[in-house]
Amino acid sequence: MSGAISRTRLSERSRAAAKKVELLAAVGHTIMSEGYLDRILQVISEMVAETFDSPVCSIMIVDEDKQELSIRAARCSSPDYLHKLPIKIEDSLIGRVVRERQLVTVPDVAAEKSYKYPELARRSGLASLLSVPLLIGQKVIGTLNIYTSEPRSFTPEEVGFAKAVASQAALASENARLISESLEMKHTLEARKIIERAKGILQHRHSISEEQAYLDLRSESRRLRRPMRDLAEAIVLAEELYRKGQKKDLV
């Protein structure tokens, strides 16, 4: 009887947490801030930890260049866990989730040979692990890692809930990446426009070619150790002030 009541309570907590995660992800789609993504992932890890009564719940993100996983957000009872170094994807237990694009469950991480931190697991009181991939299409961008303090099996309902949460975390992360790329592209286009204006001013003032204006701008940028955009903005501003001064003289 007590087991049935416990499962019912877990089911209720799971449904409530799932709704909160969906709401967070929906809000995240409207926020153009990487810092906000960090807060979303942190709240997700905290809600999942509470739902599973987990001593440690973390979200790790893939670094494709280094082929590593590093902690992006975590709720943990042991501060030692936060000091974990990034783990290699190619030869680690959680890296297997990325390599195979499949979730992994482990009854006892301290006894698992492929787990890189058995001593940390013992000190932190970690027993079982459920690690779920954060998927965008067929690409794994990270993992949701849920630890328990007692050895146990995860029910199909718990696994389904973890998958749903991982999906929302992946969507929030992907949205933040797309926004970041969009802003970077916008910044690049704005820089090109201001540099083009500065080149035009130099061409007109010194009667030089477009290529020479660019070379002069680049050379001065290197000499001053300043970005070309900063130098271009200074040239454009100086030109605008000069023209305003001329207008005043005419008046």
N, C-alpha and C positions, 0 to 999 in steps of 0.2 A: 504493500500500500504506500509506504513512504517513498519507495522508488518511483512509483507512478506519479506521486505528487511532485517529486523533484524534477522528473522529466517534463511535467506540465509547466512548472515554473520556468525551466530552462527554455521551453518552447515560447512562452510568453515574452521572456526577456529577449529572445532571438528576434521575434517579430517586431518588438518595439525598437530594438537597436537597428534592425534592417531599415525601418522607416526613417530613423534619424540619419543613417548613412546616406540613403537616397536623397534626403532633403539637403544634406551637406554637399553632395555631389552636384545637385541642381544649382545650388547657390554658387558653388565654385565655378560653374560655367559662365557666370556673369561677372566674376571678379578677375580683373587683369593684374594679378599680383602673385609673384612666386612666393612671397612671404605668407600669403593667405593659403597657398597649397600646403606649406609646412604645418599651418595650424589645422587644416582639414585632416591631414594624415595623422597628426598627433591626437586629435579628438577621436578619429577612427580607432587608433590603437588602444586608447583608453576605454572606449565603449566595448570593444571586443574583449579586452582583458576583464572588464566587469561582467560581461555576459558569460564568459567561460570560467570565471573565478580564477584567472590566470596570473601567476606571479610575474610572467614576462610575456609581453606581446609586442612584436616589432614589425616595422615595414622597412624592407631593405630595397634599394634601388640599384639597377645594373649600371656599371660604368663600362660602356662598350670598348672604349680605348684601352683601358687597363684590364678588361675582362675580370672585373671584381664586383662584389656586392658589398655595399656599405649601408649602415643604419641611417635612415632618413627621419624616422620617428619611432618612439618606443615608450611603453608604459612598463616599468619594471620595479620590483621590490628590492633588487640588488643593484647598486651603482656600478659594480664591476662590469656588468653586462654592457653598459654604455661605452666602456673603454675598449671593447673588442675592436681589433684591427679589421680592415676590409678583408673579406675572404675571397679566395680564388674560385672562380666558377668551375674550372676544369677538374678539381680534385677534392671538392668539399661536398658534404651531405646536402646542404641547402643549395649549393651550386647545381646539384643533380636536378632540382626542380626546374632550373633554368634550362639545363641541357636537354632534358626530356620533355619539357613543357607539361609536366604532370605533377600533381600534388604528391607529397611524401608524408607518411605517418611513421613515427618511431615510438615503440613502447617505452624505451629507456635510453635517453640520449647519452647518459654517462657510460653505458655499456656498448654503445654503437661505435665501431672502429672508425668509420668515416667521419664521425663528429669531431671537429677540431678543438673543442674546448671542454673535455670531460671534467677536468678539475673545477672549472668555472661552473659547470652544471651542478656538481656536487655541493660547492660552496653556496650556490644560489638556490639550492633546493629544487632544481628542475628535473622533471621526470620524463613525461611523454611530450611529443612534438607533433603538431600538424602544420605543415608548411605548404602554402597554396600559391601558385603563380599568379602574378598580375599580368594579364594578357590583353594585348591590343591586336586583334586579329590572331595571327599565329606567332606573334612576337612577344616574348616575355620581357617585361621592363622592370620587374622586381618580384618580391615575394612577401607574403603575409605569413608571419611565423607566430604560432600560438603554442605556448608551453603550459604544462600542468605541473602541479606540485606533487601529485600522486600518479603512479602508473595507471593507465586506463586506455580503453578503446574509444574512438570517436564515433558517434552514431551518424547514420546517413543524414539526419536532419542537421547535425552540427557541421558536417562537411559541406552540406548545401548552403548553410548560412555563411560559412567562411568563404566559399566560392563567390557568393553574391557580394559580400563586403569587398573581397579582392577585386571584383569587377568594377565596383564603384570607385575604389582607390585608383585603379588603373585609368579609368576615364578621367578622373580629376587630374592625374599626373600628365596624361596625354594632352588634355586641354591646356594645362599650364605651359607645356612644351610648345604647342602650336602658337599660343599667344606670345611667348617669348620670341619665337622665330619671326612672327609677324612684326613685333616691335623692333626687332633687330633689322629687318628688311626696311622698315619705315625710316629708321635712323640712318641706314646706309643711303637710301634715296635722298633724304634731306641733306646729308653730307655732300653727295654728288652735286646737288643743285647749288649749294652755297659755294662749292669749289668752282663750279662753272661760272658763277657770277663774279667771283674773285679773278678768275682767268680773264674774263671779258674786260674787267676794270684795268688789269695790268696791260692787256693788249692795247686798249685805247690810250692809256696814259703814256706808255713807253714805245708805242708803235712797233710792237713785236708780234710774232706769230703765236697762234694758239699753243703750239708745241713748246715754244720757248717760254711762254707764260707759265705753262705747267711745270717745266723744268726748274724755272726760277722759284716757283712756289714750293716745289718739293725740296730744292736745295736749302731754302731758308727754313723750312720745317725741320730738316735734319740738323741744321746749324743751331737752331734754338731749342732743339729736342722737344718740339711741340707738335701735336697732331695737325695735319694739314687742315682739318676742319676748323680748328681754333684760329689758325693763321688766316684762313679764308674769311672767317667771321669778322676778324679784326680789320681786314682790308675793306670788306663791305661796309662795316660800321664807319670807318674813316671816310669812305666815299660819301656816305649819306650825310655825315656831319659837314663835309666840305660843301656839298650841294646846298644844304640848309643855310650855311654861312653865305654862300653866293646869293641866295634869294633875299636874305636880309640886307645885303649890300645894295641890291637893286632897288629895294623899297626905300 
